[in-house]
Amino acid sequence: MERVLITGGAGFIGRHLTRRLLDQGHAVRVIDSLLPQVHGSQGHKPTDLGPEVDLRIADLRNTAAVVEALRGVDVVVHLAAAVGVGQSMYRVADYVGGNELGTASLWEAILASRVDHPLRRCVVASTMGIYGEGVYRSAVDETPRTVPPRQLGQLVAGDWEHRDAAGRQLVPFPLTEASPVQPRSVYALSKFQQEQLSRMLGDAYGIPVTTLRLFNVYGPGQALANPYAGVLAIFGARLLNGLPPELFEDGQQLRDFVHVTDVARAFHLAIDQTGDASTTLNIASGSAIPLVDLAKRLAGQLGRPDLTPVVTGRYRSGDTRHSLADISAAQKVLGYHPEVDLHAGLSQFVQWLGQQPLPRASSNATAELAVHGLMHGDSRTSPP
């Protein structure tokens, strides 16, 4: 039996991973600051975390608390992070401090503890956001190419797609781990710094590091009251309140949605890796769906097909157009294969939604982005 420390383990992914590890016979310790934006203002241990879990409530920048939490630990899973693309663009110090300095403090504690009980492996959660605009190809040339950010004039004109010099629409290309890193938000940049710092120190001190770049994770247990939660949680909160989902741009943005149980299994596979090699892997479903189609499917499964998604005509600074994942490396290295398809995953999500208290459908996130000059375009409510 190994002891695993999960930073941020009281969060959405952490709770699913904790249950899986406990079922497999691991001992689990969690360190989490229980941020009010995610966990509410009470600061209590989540009821579904389980009595077997040793929860330490502390910020990762408290090195002494982290050193104590590391006692007897064999593997660290580093999930802790401030999450929110738009919010990171105006709460810069919070995101850099929590994500980058928090990771630095974690590694100082790991290095301080290694003489008494060295780690076998560290598994770090990263994000698809580090790829930025991603990679595209033209309709007449299969060669993948990077693209620059879309320009303001193009977005003002409502022309959302990437185009070549001749004005032809480019086709999104699946992202591999070798795709260029070009973060478009403070959040994405801070996650890439977590990757780099962990890999650098792991290599220097002989601690294998597995980095999992997560695409759009969804499923039961998402924080419905958090206005910076995943898009499915935001859609679900609006639908439960009798409001239609709202879509930025034209709603045709492609995203890869992966169920949280598949993500927890990927982390478990990474924990059980043997060998000294450090690896970086995409974790996704391997297929993508336009956001407008996703919103319609969720509304239908919730029994509210009348709540037709609306296009707001607005766009956010730092947003990218399409995101598709190539997961062949994770299949080869970890034996990872997604098991929950989108239909089954949405059914589970809807069943869980029906058991939750009515969440507040908040527009605070959009309003704050507008105040800070990060939301553009005139709002309208036209069908997609």
C-alpha positions in Angstrom: 0.0 0.0 0.0 1.3 3.4 -0.9 0.4 6.8 0.6 -0.6 9.5 -1.9 -0.7 13.2 -1.1 -3.2 15.1 -3.3 -2.8 18.8 -3.3 -6.2 20.5 -4.0 -7.7 17.1 -3.3 -10.9 18.5 -1.9 -11.8 19.8 -5.3 -13.8 18.3 -8.2 -11.2 16.0 -9.7 -9.5 15.4 -6.4 -12.6 13.9 -4.7 -13.1 11.5 -7.6 -9.5 10.5 -7.6 -9.5 10.1 -3.8 -12.4 7.6 -3.9 -10.8 5.6 -6.7 -7.5 5.4 -4.8 -9.2 4.4 -1.6 -11.1 1.6 -3.4 -7.7 0.4 -4.8 -6.2 0.2 -1.3 -4.1 3.3 -1.3 -3.9 5.6 1.8 -4.8 9.1 0.8 -3.9 12.4 2.4 -5.2 15.7 1.1 -3.9 19.3 1.5 -6.3 22.0 0.4 -6.9 25.6 1.3 -10.7 25.2 0.7 -11.0 28.4 -1.3 -14.4 30.1 -0.7 -15.0 30.6 -4.4 -15.0 26.8 -4.8 -16.1 25.4 -1.5 -18.2 28.2 0.0 -17.5 30.4 3.0 -17.8 27.7 5.7 -14.5 26.0 5.1 -15.8 22.5 6.1 -14.5 19.2 4.8 -16.6 18.1 1.8 -19.0 15.4 2.9 -18.1 13.2 0.0 -14.4 13.3 0.7 -14.7 10.4 3.1 -13.7 9.8 6.7 -10.7 7.7 5.7 -9.1 10.8 4.1 -6.5 12.7 6.2 -7.4 16.3 5.3 -4.9 19.1 6.1 -6.4 22.6 5.6 -3.5 24.8 4.5 -2.2 26.9 1.6 0.7 25.4 -0.3 2.7 28.5 0.4 2.8 27.4 4.0 5.9 25.3 3.5 6.0 24.0 7.1 2.4 22.6 6.7 3.3 21.0 3.4 6.5 19.4 4.9 4.3 17.9 7.6 1.7 16.7 5.1 4.5 14.9 3.1 5.5 12.7 6.0 5.5 9.1 4.8 4.2 10.0 1.4 5.3 7.9 -1.7 3.5 9.9 -4.5 2.3 13.4 -4.9 -0.5 14.4 -7.2 -0.4 18.2 -7.7 -4.0 19.4 -8.5 -4.0 22.6 -6.5 -4.5 25.7 -8.6 -6.6 28.8 -8.9 -8.7 28.1 -12.0 -10.4 30.6 -14.2 -9.2 31.9 -17.6 -11.0 35.2 -17.6 -10.5 35.9 -13.9 -6.8 35.3 -14.1 -6.5 38.3 -16.5 -7.3 40.8 -13.7 -6.5 38.9 -10.5 -3.0 38.4 -11.8 -1.1 38.3 -8.4 -3.6 35.8 -7.0 -3.1 33.4 -9.9 0.7 33.8 -10.1 1.0 33.5 -6.4 -1.3 30.5 -5.9 -0.2 28.6 -8.9 3.5 29.4 -9.4 4.6 30.2 -5.9 2.4 27.5 -4.5 4.2 25.0 -6.8 7.6 26.4 -5.8 6.7 26.0 -2.1 5.5 22.4 -2.7 8.8 21.5 -4.3 10.8 23.1 -1.5 8.9 20.9 0.9 9.4 17.8 -1.3 13.2 18.5 -1.4 13.3 19.1 2.4 11.6 15.7 2.9 13.5 13.6 0.4 16.2 12.4 2.8 13.7 10.8 5.2 11.3 9.5 2.6 12.0 10.3 -1.1 9.1 10.4 -3.5 8.7 7.7 -6.1 6.8 10.0 -8.5 5.0 13.4 -8.8 2.0 13.7 -11.1 1.1 17.3 -12.1 -2.2 18.5 -13.5 -1.9 20.9 -16.4 -4.3 22.3 -19.0 -5.1 22.3 -22.7 -4.9 26.1 -22.3 -1.1 26.1 -22.7 -1.5 25.4 -26.4 -3.3 28.7 -27.0 -4.7 29.1 -30.5 -3.5 25.6 -31.4 -2.6 24.1 -34.7 -4.5 24.3 -38.0 -4.3 23.2 -41.6 -5.7 24.6 -44.8 -8.4 22.8 -46.9 -5.8 22.4 -49.7 -2.7 21.6 -47.6 -2.5 19.0 -44.9 0.6 20.5 -43.3 -0.2 21.6 -39.7 0.7 25.2 -38.9 0.5 27.5 -35.9 -1.8 30.5 -36.2 -1.5 34.0 -34.6 -4.3 35.2 -32.3 -7.4 36.5 -34.1 -7.3 40.3 -34.5 -9.8 42.6 -32.9 -11.1 44.0 -36.2 -11.9 40.4 -37.4 -13.8 39.7 -34.2 -15.7 43.0 -34.3 -16.8 42.0 -37.8 -18.1 38.6 -36.4 -15.6 36.6 -38.4 -14.7 34.0 -35.8 -12.6 31.5 -37.8 -8.9 31.4 -38.5 -8.1 32.0 -42.2 -5.1 31.7 -44.5 -3.6 34.5 -46.5 -6.2 33.9 -49.3 -9.1 34.2 -46.8 -9.9 30.5 -46.8 -11.1 29.0 -43.5 -8.5 26.9 -41.7 -9.3 23.5 -40.2 -8.3 22.7 -36.6 -5.7 20.0 -36.2 -5.6 17.7 -33.2 -3.1 18.8 -30.6 -0.2 16.6 -29.7 2.2 17.0 -26.8 4.7 18.3 -29.3 2.4 21.1 -30.4 3.7 24.6 -29.7 3.0 26.1 -26.3 1.5 29.6 -26.7 -0.6 30.5 -23.6 -3.2 33.2 -24.0 -4.1 33.8 -20.4 -2.4 34.3 -17.0 -4.0 31.0 -15.9 -2.5 29.0 -18.8 0.9 30.7 -18.4 0.9 29.8 -14.7 0.0 26.2 -15.4 2.9 26.0 -17.9 5.2 27.4 -15.3 4.0 24.6 -12.9 4.9 22.1 -15.6 8.3 23.5 -16.2 9.3 24.0 -12.6 8.2 20.4 -11.7 10.0 18.9 -14.7 13.2 20.9 -14.0 13.4 20.0 -10.3 12.2 16.4 -10.8 15.1 15.9 -13.4 17.6 17.6 -11.1 16.7 15.4 -8.1 15.8 12.2 -9.8 12.1 12.3 -9.1 10.0 11.2 -12.2 7.3 13.7 -13.1 4.2 12.8 -15.1 2.3 15.9 -16.4 -1.3 15.4 -17.5 -2.7 18.1 -19.8 -6.4 18.0 -19.1 -9.0 19.1 -21.7 -12.6 20.1 -20.7 -13.4 18.0 -17.6 -17.0 17.5 -16.6 -19.2 15.3 -14.5 -20.9 15.0 -11.1 -19.5 17.2 -8.3 -18.6 20.3 -10.3 -19.0 23.6 -8.3 -22.3 24.9 -9.7 -22.2 28.1 -7.7 -18.7 29.0 -8.9 -19.1 31.4 -11.8 -15.7 30.4 -13.1 -16.5 26.7 -13.2 -16.5 24.6 -16.4 -18.9 25.5 -19.1 -21.2 22.5 -18.6 -21.7 23.5 -14.9 -22.5 27.0 -16.0 -25.0 25.8 -18.7 -26.5 23.4 -16.1 -27.0 26.1 -13.5 -28.8 28.4 -16.0 -31.0 25.6 -17.2 -32.0 24.6 -13.7 -33.0 28.2 -13.1 -35.2 28.2 -16.3 -32.7 30.2 -18.3 -31.2 29.3 -21.7 -27.5 28.7 -22.0 -25.6 31.7 -23.3 -22.9 31.3 -26.0 -20.0 33.5 -26.9 -19.0 34.2 -30.5 -21.3 32.0 -32.7 -21.4 28.9 -30.5 -19.5 26.8 -33.0 -16.3 26.6 -31.0 -15.1 23.0 -30.8 -14.1 21.5 -27.5 -13.1 18.1 -26.2 -15.1 17.1 -23.1 -13.7 14.3 -20.9 -15.6 12.7 -18.0 -14.1 13.1 -14.6 -14.0 9.4 -13.9 -11.8 8.9 -17.0 -9.6 11.7 -15.7 -9.4 10.1 -12.3 -8.4 6.8 -14.0 -5.7 8.6 -16.0 -4.2 10.0 -12.7 -4.4 6.5 -11.2 -2.6 5.0 -14.2 0.1 7.8 -13.9 0.5 7.1 -10.2 1.1 3.4 -10.9 3.7 4.1 -13.6 7.1 2.5 -13.2 10.4 3.6 -14.5 12.4 6.8 -14.2 11.2 8.6 -17.3 9.2 11.9 -17.0 6.4 12.3 -19.4 3.8 14.8 -20.6 0.4 13.5 -21.8 -2.9 14.9 -23.1 -5.9 13.5 -21.3 -9.2 14.0 -23.2 -11.9 12.0 -25.0 -10.3 12.3 -28.4 -13.4 13.8 -30.0 -14.8 17.3 -30.0 -18.3 18.9 -30.2 -19.5 22.5 -31.0 -20.6 24.2 -27.8 -24.0 25.0 -29.2 -24.6 21.3 -29.9 -23.5 20.5 -26.3 -25.9 23.1 -24.9 -28.8 21.7 -26.9 -28.0 18.1 -25.8 -27.8 19.2 -22.1 -31.1 21.1 -22.4 -32.8 18.1 -24.0 -31.6 15.6 -21.4 -32.7 18.0 -18.6 -36.2 18.0 -20.2 -36.0 21.7 -21.2 -35.6 21.6 -25.0 -37.6 24.8 -25.1 -34.6 26.7 -23.5 -32.9 27.1 -26.8 -29.3 28.3 -26.5 -28.7 31.9 -27.4 -25.8 33.6 -29.0 -24.7 36.7 -27.2 -22.5 38.1 -30.0 -19.8 38.8 -27.4 -16.3 37.6 -27.1 -13.7 37.5 -24.4 -10.0 38.5 -24.5 -7.8 35.4 -24.4 -10.4 33.0 -25.7 -9.3 30.5 -28.3 -11.4 29.3 -31.2 -11.1 25.5 -31.4 -9.4 22.8 -29.3 -9.1 19.1 -30.4 -6.9 16.5 -28.6 -4.7 13.7 -29.9 -4.6 11.2 -27.0 -2.4 8.5 -28.7 0.6 9.1 -26.4 -1.5 8.6 -23.3 -2.9 5.4 -24.8 0.6 4.1 -25.5 2.3 5.2 -22.3 -0.4 4.7 -19.8 -2.8 2.4 -21.5 -5.4 5.1 -21.1 -8.7 4.8 -23.0 -11.7 6.9 -22.3 -14.6 4.7 -21.2 -17.5 7.2 -20.7 -18.8 8.6 -24.0 -20.6 12.0 -24.0 -24.1 10.6 -24.1 -23.5 8.5 -21.0 -21.5 11.2 -19.3 -24.3 13.8 -19.8 -26.9 11.3 -18.5 -24.8 10.9 -15.3 -24.3 14.7 -15.0 -28.1 15.3 -15.5 -29.0 12.7 -12.9 -26.6 14.4 -10.4 -27.9 17.9 -11.3 -31.4 16.8 -10.4 -30.3 16.0 -6.9 -28.6 19.3 -6.2 -30.2 22.4 -4.5 -31.2 25.0 -7.0 -28.0 26.9 -7.8 -27.8 30.6 -8.4 -27.4 31.3 -12.1 -24.9 34.1 -11.9 -23.7 36.5 -14.5 -21.0 37.9 -12.2 -18.2 36.5 -14.2 -19.3 38.2 -17.4 -20.0 41.4 -15.6 -16.5 41.5 -14.0 -14.9 40.8 -17.3 -16.8 43.7 -18.8 -15.7 46.0 -16.0 -12.1 45.1 -16.7 -12.4 45.6 -20.4 -12.0 41.9 -21.2 -15.5 41.4 -22.7 -16.3 42.8 -26.1 -19.2 43.1 -28.5 -22.8 44.2 -28.0 -24.9 41.6 -26.2 -27.8 40.2 -28.1 -30.0 37.1 -27.7 -30.3 35.5 -31.1 -30.7 31.7 -31.7 -27.6 30.0 -33.0 
